């Protein structure tokens, strides 16, 4: 069975793959990246049957040959899609809002596949997307919290799921999301200075750090939330740097870390400015600062400001 899954809503796309595995009682999933592997490796895996004839799922991420970005010429690939292994669900995914219908290969593959598009969230459906996210993980969220999320992210729905994930982690114990939680964790994106603050911290630009910091504090964001968001972003920069040094592409990194490509692009821009040791050091300092604030050893405002001064 062949599937083509495309679109920019990678969260829903991943959910579909998970549901497909459950529906078909598939326990084995093998994932390849078209930008990093030999296509023949993927076809070999899809062609192979174990001794018991169990079903398996083979995913080829970043199948950019389905778009105008790249091409594919492989006799083995063509032979396989003509007569696919009935025990393998071969899934092609690509983060693109359209396929290149001009290509003969795309037309042929579409004619033999189940094709599903995963569109970016329509702003008119953002309420439903928020409620569905939390219902699916058995969290409670009240309507004023939903409305607040919508007002804060309406201009930037592409980061919706990463922001909802922050709320999920923040309220992991109680599994109840309130209006106050949203105000603490999700910064209004038209006023979001966290990325600017991270950039200033990486560059050790203290004048700019304190200018941005004051704006964030004026938005009533707690220092503890700033520390968590700083640490998360620096950790992302570190992870991105490590994977990029392993010759992974931006798209592949975004897929592996399950982050929006725009966040990876921002992280990569900052990754060049610091060594791995420097990033690890800043992360450790933030973790220690968080511990000292939680144990009452240091005032939350003074502690964070001291961290900035000591950069």
Residue pairs with C-beta under 8 A, 6 or more apart in sequence:
1 84
1 86
1 88
1 89
1 90
1 114
2 81
2 84
2 90
2 91
2 92
2 109
2 112
2 113
2 114
3 20
3 89
3 90
3 91
3 92
3 113
3 114
3 115
3 116
4 63
4 66
4 91
4 92
4 99
4 109
4 110
4 113
4 114
4 115
4 116
5 13
5 16
5 17
5 91
5 92
5 93
5 94
5 116
5 118
6 66
6 93
6 94
6 95
6 96
6 97
6 98
6 99
6 115
6 116
6 117
6 118
7 13
7 95
7 96
7 97
7 117
7 118
7 119
7 120
8 95
8 96
8 97
8 118
8 119
8 120
8 158
9 118
9 119
9 120
9 121
10 95
10 118
10 255
10 258
10 260
11 161
12 118
13 93
13 118
14 258
15 136
16 116
16 118
17 29
17 57
17 59
17 91
20 26
20 57
20 89
20 91
21 27
21 29
21 57
24 55
24 89
25 55
26 55
26 56
26 57
26 89
27 54
28 54
28 55
28 56
28 57
29 56
29 57
29 58
29 59
30 45
30 56
30 57
30 58
30 59
31 58
31 59
31 61
32 41
32 42
32 45
32 58
32 59
32 60
32 61
33 60
33 61
33 62
33 252
33 255
34 42
34 60
34 61
34 62
34 63
34 64
34 65
34 70
35 62
35 64
35 249
35 251
35 252
36 247
36 248
36 249
36 252
39 60
39 72
39 74
39 76
39 77
40 74
40 76
42 58
42 60
42 90
43 74
43 76
43 77
43 80
45 58
46 58
46 80
46 84
46 85
46 88
46 90
47 80
47 85
47 88
48 85
49 85
49 87
50 56
53 87
54 87
55 87
55 88
55 89
56 87
56 88
56 89
57 88
57 89
57 91
58 88
58 89
58 90
58 91
59 91
59 93
60 90
60 91
60 92
60 93
61 93
61 252
61 255
62 93
62 94
62 95
62 249
62 251
62 252
62 255
63 92
63 93
63 94
64 70
64 94
64 96
65 71
65 72
65 105
66 92
66 94
66 96
66 99
66 100
66 103
66 106
66 109
67 94
67 96
67 98
67 99
67 100
68 100
69 96
71 103
72 105
78 105
80 90
81 108
81 109
81 112
82 112
84 90
84 112
92 109
92 113
95 251
95 254
95 255
95 261
97 119
97 120
99 106
99 110
100 106
101 107
120 157
120 158
121 129
121 157
121 160
123 154
123 157
126 149
126 150
126 153
126 154
126 157
126 160
127 146
127 147
127 150
129 160
130 141
130 146
130 149
130 150
130 160
130 164
131 141
131 146
133 161
133 164
134 140
134 141
134 164
134 168
134 177
137 168
137 175
138 175
139 168
139 171
139 175
139 176
139 177
140 175
140 176
140 177
141 176
141 177
142 177
142 178
142 179
144 179
145 177
145 178
145 179
145 181
145 182
148 179
148 182
148 183
148 186
149 163
149 164
149 167
149 182
149 186
151 188
152 182
152 186
152 187
152 188
152 189
153 159
153 160
153 163
153 186
153 189
155 189
155 190
156 189
158 260
158 262
159 189
159 260
159 262
159 263
162 259
162 260
162 263
163 185
163 186
166 185
166 186
166 229
166 232
167 177
167 181
167 182
167 185
167 186
170 181
170 184
170 185
170 228
171 177
171 181
183 220
184 221
184 222
184 225
185 225
187 193
187 194
187 216
187 219
187 221
188 219
191 215
191 219
193 212
193 215
193 216
194 216
194 226
194 229
194 230
194 233
195 233
195 266
196 208
196 212
197 209
197 212
197 213
197 216
197 226
197 230
198 230
198 233
198 234
198 237
198 270
199 269
199 270
200 208
200 209
200 212
201 209
201 230
201 234
201 282
201 308
201 311
202 234
202 237
202 270
202 273
202 274
203 273
204 311
206 308
206 309
206 311
209 308
209 311
210 305
210 308
213 226
213 304
213 305
213 308
216 226
217 223
217 301
222 300
223 293
223 300
223 301
223 303
223 304
224 290
224 293
224 300
226 304
227 286
227 289
227 290
227 293
227 304
228 290
230 286
231 283
231 286
231 287
231 290
233 267
234 279
234 282
234 283
234 286
235 283
236 257
236 259
236 263
236 264
236 267
237 267
237 270
237 271
237 274
237 279
238 271
238 276
238 279
238 280
238 283
239 253
239 257
239 267
240 253
240 257
240 264
240 267
240 268
240 271
241 267
241 268
241 271
241 274
241 276
241 279
242 276
243 252
243 253
243 256
243 257
244 250
244 253
244 268
244 271
248 256
250 261
250 264
250 265
250 268
251 261
253 259
253 264
253 268
254 260
254 261
254 263
254 264
257 264
274 282
282 311
285 307
285 310
286 307
289 298
289 303
289 304
289 307
292 298
292 303
293 299
293 300
293 303
298 306
